Amino acid sequence: MANEMEELIGFLSAPSPQVQKVAVDIVRDLTGSEDGLQSLASYSKTVLPSLCRLLGEKKEVSEAATQALVNLSQNSDLASKMIEIGIIKDTMDILYKQGCEITGLLVMLLVNLTQLDSGVESLLQLGDDKVQGLNVMKLVRSFCTSSNEKKADDPFGHVGSILVNISKNKDGRSLLLDSKRGLLKQIIRQFDSTSILRKKGVSGTIRNCCFEADNQIQNLLLISEFLWPALLLPVAGNKVYNEQDTSKMPLELGSALSIEREPVTDTEIRVQALEAIYLIILQGAGRRAFWSVNGPRILQLGYEEEEDPKVMRAYEQIGSLLVEGNDTEEGSMQTSA
């Protein structure tokens, strides 16, 4: 004889939309507490497929089902089981179905699922050459075309977090750095957004991709027109640079530094930018490119204004590397007190 939980889960598949609605609301509310999550976890084999089937229903049912799945997917074991039953494909299909009304929730579900390697591999569609990378291309396009600064709601803003998760994976980095697809170039342009969420997504993705600098330095430098401003402007300090300094920089970088600008106050973004620069200049070609945009001078002036110890250490790591490699370049960056 079925117990109460089994009966509740059974109602998720009821033919009556009204019964489904009541059942899914109760399940959603249960996922809001630790006790409720544990109770549902014991029935994961039935509750997860039942909730997944409701993702394509009308908003009053699909919204509560997705909220429940977002909460459940914070548990790595449950997230793994969702991935095994193919929820990422279902989520992408519904996300790009015309008239989707739960976009933000579906994106949040993908954020949680791509915390796991298996989730990243599923989203990348590894093993299927015909479609490999198509999901990521769709998400990047949405991330880069959906931003509306006038709206408080930014349903694709959290795609930046998905991209950070993807870029922790070697196959993910290879996809993003593929010059034929041009994905990283598109992503970097979102650093101009006023959204801190988007900026963090961009900076984290760039930083992770720079771990491939030892074999992808040329692909990184191919987009240097966009890459250097995204990495150097957050750590350039607040001063208006003089003409002597800006004349040695590319136009897009010199123009931005020759006027007053909004400082990047987020510590994580500044540290990630500096870590990315460090990874690039570990390579000879990267170091020469850095000198060619007057990068050491920018970091010198930025360091003089920096007060955060964590960020200062990141500056100093670069300074030490530049001093060590100074036998082939002129000048040096001062990082000592």
N, C-alpha and C positions, 0 to 999 in steps of 0.2 A: 504493500500500500504506500502510495506516494506521501512524502511529508510536505510540510508547508512550502519549503524552498523549492522542491521539485514541482509542486503545483504552480507556484509563481512563475518559474522558468517556462513551464508548459504553456502558460497564458501568453508568453511572448510570441508564440506561433499560432495564436487563436485566429480564426477567420474574421472575427469582428474587430474593426479598427478601434472601437471604443474600449474593448477589453484589452487589446494590445497597448493602447495609450495608458491605461491605468497601471498595467503590469510594468511597462518600461519606466514609468515615472517612479514606481516603488523601487525598482532595481537601481535606477539612477541615484535616488536618495540614499540607498544602502551603500553605494560606493563613496559617499561623502564621509564615512566614518571608518576607522580602522577595523572595528568589529564586523561591520558590514562587508568590507573588502575580504576579510578572512573567510567569512561565511560563503561568499560567492566564489572565492578561489577554490573551495572544495568541490564546486560543481562546474569547474572551468570547461570540461568537455562538452557540456550542453549549453551553458550560458553564453560562452563566447561566440559559437556559430549562430545562436539565436539572435544575439545583438547585431552581429555582422549582417545578417539577412535584413535587418530593419534599416540599414543605412540608406537604402534607396527608396524608402517610403516617404510619405508626405512629411512636411517639416515638424508637425506636432508630435510625430513618433520618432523620426530620424534624429531630431535635435537631442532628445533625451537619450536615445541609444548611443549617439556619438559622445555625449557628455560622460556617459557611463564608461564607455571604452577608453576615453582619455584618462579618466581616473584609474581604471584597472590597469592601463598600460604603464603606469608609473611603477608597477611591480614588474621587475625584469623577467621573472618566470612566466607571468601571464602575458607579457609583451611577446616573449619568445613563442608561446603557443599561438598567439594571434598571427604572427608571421608565418608559422607553419601551415595555418589553414588558408593562407593567401590573402590576408586582409589588405596588404599594401596595394595589390593589383585592384581589388574592389574599391579601395579608397580613391585611388587615382582615377578610376573609371567614373565614379560618382562626382569627384571634384571637378572634372572637365565635362560633365553632362550639362547641357544647356539648362539654365534656370536653377542651378544649384544654390540652395539658400543656407547652407551650413558650412560655407567655405572656411571660415576661420577655425571652426572646431576640427574639421578634417585635416587642416594644416597642422594644428596642435597635436593631433593623433600621430601624424607622420614625424613630428619632432621627437615624440617619445619613442616611437618604434625604431627610429634611426640612431638611437643611443646604443643599440646593439649592432654588432658586426653583421649578423644575419639580416637585420633590417636594412642596413646600407646595401648589402649585396642584392637583396630583393628589389630595392628601389632602383639600383643600377641596372637591373635586368641582366646580370652576368650569365653567360652561357648561351644567350640567344643573340647571335650576331645581327639578326635582322632588326631587332628593336633596342639593342643595348644602348643605353644612354638617352633614350627618347623621353622617359619620365623626367629625368633631370633637366633636359632641354625645355620641357614644358614648364617646369617649376621656375627655372631661371627667367624664361620669357615673362611669366606672370609676375615674378618679383620685380622685374625691371620695367614693366609697363603699367603696373596697378597702383603705384604710389600716388596718393592724392593728399597733399599736405593740408587741405582744407577739411578733411574728414578725420574725426577722432578714431573711427574704425579703420583698421588697415589689415584686412583679412590675410593678405599675402606677406605681411611684414615678418612673420615668424619663419618664412622660407629661409631667411638668413641663418637661422639656427639649424635648419636642415642642411644647408650648404656647409656649415661648420662641421656638422657630424659626418657628412660625406667626405669632406677633405681630410678627415682623420684616417681615411682608408686609402691605401696606395692606388687601388684601381680608381677610386673616386678622384684622387689628385690627378691621375693621368687623363681622365676624362675632362676635368676642368681646365687642364693646361693644354689640351689638344688645340693647336693653333688653327686647324681647319674648322673646328666648331666655334671657336672664339668665345667660349662661355665666361672665362675669367675676365676678359675685357669688358663684357657686358655687366658683370657683377660689380666690378670696381667703380663703374660710373655711379652706382647707387651710394657711394660714399658722400656724395653731395647732398644726400637727403638730410632733412632736419631731424629725422627720427633716430634716436640713440639706438633703438633696437636694430634698425637697418645698418647703421654704422658699425655696431658690434659684429653683426653677421658678416659684413664685408671684411672688416679688419681681421677677424678670426679665420676667415676662409683664406685670405691672402697669406697670412702667417703660416697656416698649415701647408698651403701649396708650396711655400718657400722651402719646405723640407726636401723638396725634389730639386733644389737648385743645383745640386752636383751633377745632375744629368738633364736638367730642363732649363738651364740658365739662358739659353738662346731664346726659348719660347717666352720666358719671363721678360727678357729685354726687348722682345718684339712689341710689347705693350707698355714700354717704359714711359711713353707720353702720358699715360693714365696712372701707371704704377707709382712713379716717384711723387707726384702730388698727393696721392692717397697715403703714402708712407711718411712723407716729410712734413707736410703741412700740420699734422697733429702734434709734431714734436719740434716745431720751429719757434716756439715761444710766441709772445704777443707783440713784439716790436715791429715797427714798420722798417723794413730793410732799406739800406741806402742803395744808390744806383751802382756804386762800385761792386757791391755784393750781387745784386740782381742781374747785372750785365753778364755775369759768368754762368747764368742759369738759363734753361729753356724758357721760352716765352710764357708758357702756361704756369710755370712755377714762379718765375720772377714777377709776373703780373700780380699773382695772388699775394705775394709777400711784400709788395710795394705799397699796399693799402691796409687800412685797419680791417680786422677780421674777427670773427667770433672764435674764442679759444676753445680747444677740445679739452674739456675738464674731466672727462672720464679716464680714470687711471688705467683701466684694462685696455682701452683702445691705444693709449700712448705706449704701454709696454708691448703690446702685440706689434705695433708698427716698428718699434725698435728691434724686436726679436726678428722680424721679417728682414729688416735691413741687415742685421748681423748675418743671417743665413745667406743672403745674397752676396755680401762682400767677403764671405769665406772663399768665394770663387774669384779667380783673377779677373775674368771678364766683368763680373759683377762689381768688383772693387774699382776697376777703371771707369765703369759707367757711373759709379757713385761720385768719383772725383770729378767727372765731366759735367755734372750738374751742380757743382759746388756744395755737395752734400756735407763734407766735414765742417764747413763754415756754418751751415744751417744748424747742425747738431751742437756746435760750439755755443752759438747764441741761445739755442733752446735750453741747453744745459744750465747756462748762467741764470735762467729764470726758474728752473725747476726746483720744487721744494719737496716732492714726494720721494722718500728714500728708495722705494721699489723702482720707480722710474729712473732715478739717478743711477742706480746700479746697472740698469739696462743701457743707459748712455755710456757708462764707464766701460762696459764690456766691449762696445763698439770702438771706443777710444783706444783701448789696449790693443785691439786687433789692427787698427789703422797705424798705430805707432810701430807695431811689430812688422807690418808690411810696408813700411815707409821707405824701404830701400828702392822701390820702383816708382814711387809717386812723390811729388813735392809737397812740402808743408805737413802739418800735423794738427790734430785736434787736441786741445787742452782739456783734460778732465780732472786734473789734480786740484785739490782745494787751494 
